[in-house]
Amino acid sequence: MEEMEVEKEEGQSSKALFQTQLEESLKEFNAPQTGSLVEGTVVAVTNDYVYVDIGDKSEGLIPVQEFSGDLPKEGDSVSALLTGYNANGPVLSKKRADSKRNMKEIQAAYKDKTPVDGVISKVVKSGYEVDLGIEKAAFLPISQSDSEKVEKPEELLGVKSSFYIERLYSDGKLNPVVNRRKYLEEQIETKRESFFNTAKIGDSVKGTVKSFTSFGAFIDLGGFDGLLHINDMSWGHVARPKDFVKKGQEIELKVIRLDPEDKRINLSLKHFAEDPWLHFEEKYHVNDVVKGKVTKLTDFGAFVELEEGIEGLVHISEFSWTKKINKASDMVSKDQEVEAMILGYDIQAGRVSLGIKQITDNPWDSIAEKYPEGTKVKGKIVKITTAGAFVSLEDGIDGFLHADDISWTKKVKHPGSELTVDQEVEAVVVECDPEQRRVRVGIKQLTDNPWEAFAENYKPGSTLEGEITSITDFGLFVRAPGGIEGLVNKANLSDDKETSYEEAVAKYAVGDKINVFVVDVNVDKEKVAFSVREYKRKQQRDEISQYMTASGNDDDGSYTLGDMLNSKK
């Protein structure tokens, strides 16, 4: 009996042992193979490893560095790649499992032309490395890294974004090539289309000041730009866009123009305030004297701000009644407070014409009473020209002294030979024309006109002795008594037609005394014509008369030219 019981117990032990051995064999048969993806349950987490039960004899270990973000908790499921075994048991890699799984997604994205997520991780030559969660980093060319030119490559490091797969190498030897720019431009275009579909004129929008130009600032509205023109920053004068907005500043603006075809958006700051021109006529009228500040100087005038949003122009011709202004800066300076009169306005065009000279009396209105013709004046030479000189009579009023009015007798070729700037002179007003704003003065008019005396003393037909002052190709200039100069035309130098002018004039020199015949005197034009030929002919006629008078007692009383000539032989 006892032996039977022992045999029974031994049989049962053998059966249990066989069962255990069978289970162990099945476990070994079902154990995961190296290189396969496995699913496991976290059983423990330490500072170095995450322990995962994958149904093997012992738990697998995953280094904690392979987990991005928070570590898993006990009981969480984890996917990993079985890379092999060591003395501690299975060696697992979550990172390689993720890479293998992500690679399938990337291949699908490349085929379907859909974006994948990644992180720009490193700056390399001509671009970046991008971590797509696979073993090899992708290459991102710098030209395809952003929707705008990248000035500082380091600024994109760590940026999480979506990318299109441009090239994918199946042999695994080369990095995939990705494109971020294409993805961003698609997003921008989607946002822009949405904006144009929903925004209306007058809407308020928020944006960030992105960059400046000479004509305004570009505002980032969420990847696409709107323009804040310099004229839409304020109703008042804007010299520099940077005075009103700062780069990187977030501001609220009004939509004032939408052009979907050209994809243009115009924005405004000033439209948050009322247009000051709406109430212009309630405050301002023609001929009102107003005060303002000079905001801008140009070649044609100065702009004066009457209030924010309302500027008037003082044209260069409206600064002075008397002075010729070449540039506005000669009269006013930027930021100077000035008084001016409103001459006119155009509300539709937003223009106001101003005058500074109109707030003072016009001196030309009383000039004729102050400087009638014949008035003796004193003044300083302020400018000399080839035609004459300007004499300052009072502030802003100059009299013009023509070269012909400097001397009665001297031919002044250039006034600078007789006058100098700042020289004090006396003169007589010879013309005053308020309409033309012109006053003419003369120095020679201070003395009697010697031409009148000359004309009285030397009638045409008379003779005189003078001095040769100059010899020209067209005749001789001769100074007569009293300083009067006349011309002996070359045709009137010799009565011998066979003798040329050059031969005849060779007999004379400057300074020689010469007798001439007065042919004509023109007092108004201050011209006198002399003749040597006529002087000689007059001599001959006078001699003939003398001979005829001397022989008046002869028997027959006759005497001829032949007789006179014979008597001279």
Sequence and secondary structure as in RCSB ss.txt:
>XXXX:A:sequence
MEEMEVEKEEGQSSKALFQTQLEESLKEFNAPQTGSLVEGTVVAVTNDYVYVDIGDKSEGLIPVQEFSGDLPKEG
DSVSALLTGYNANGPVLSKKRADSKRNMKEIQAAYKDKTPVDGVISKVVKSGYEVDLGIEKAAFLPISQSDSEKV
EKPEELLGVKSSFYIERLYSDGKLNPVVNRRKYLEEQIETKRESFFNTAKIGDSVKGTVKSFTSFGAFIDLGGFD
GLLHINDMSWGHVARPKDFVKKGQEIELKVIRLDPEDKRINLSLKHFAEDPWLHFEEKYHVNDVVKGKVTKLTDF
GAFVELEEGIEGLVHISEFSWTKKINKASDMVSKDQEVEAMILGYDIQAGRVSLGIKQITDNPWDSIAEKYPEGT
KVKGKIVKITTAGAFVSLEDGIDGFLHADDISWTKKVKHPGSELTVDQEVEAVVVECDPEQRRVRVGIKQLTDNP
WEAFAENYKPGSTLEGEITSITDFGLFVRAPGGIEGLVNKANLSDDKETSYEEAVAKYAVGDKINVFVVDVNVDK
EKVAFSVREYKRKQQRDEISQYMTASGNDDDGSYTLGDMLNSKK
>XXXX:A:secstr
 HHHHHHHHHHHHHHHHHHHHHHHHHHHHHS  TT EEEEEEEEE SSEEEEE SSSS EEEEGGG  SS   TT
 EEEEEEEEEETTEEEEEHHHHHHHHHHHHHHHHHHHT  EEEEEEEEETTEEEEE SSSS EEEEGGGS SS  
S GGGGTT EEEEEEEE  TTSSS  EEESHHHHHHHHHHHHHHHHHH  TT EEEEEEEEEETTEEEEESSSSE
EEEEGGGS SS  S GGGT  TT EEEEEEEEEETTTTEEEEESGGGS  GGGGHHHH  TT EEEEEEEEEETT
EEEEEEETTEEEEEEGGGS SS   S GGGT  TT EEEEEEEEEETTTTEEEEESGGGS  GGGSHHHHS TT 
EEEEEEEEE SSEEEEEEETTEEEEEEGGGS SSS  S GGGT  TT EEEEEEEEEETTTTEEEEESGGGS  H
HHHHHHHS TT EEEEEEEEEETTEEEEE GGG EEEEEGGGS S TTS HHHHHTT  TT EEEEEEEEEETTT
TEEEEEHHHHHHHHHHHHHHHHHHHTTTSSS    HHHHHHHH 
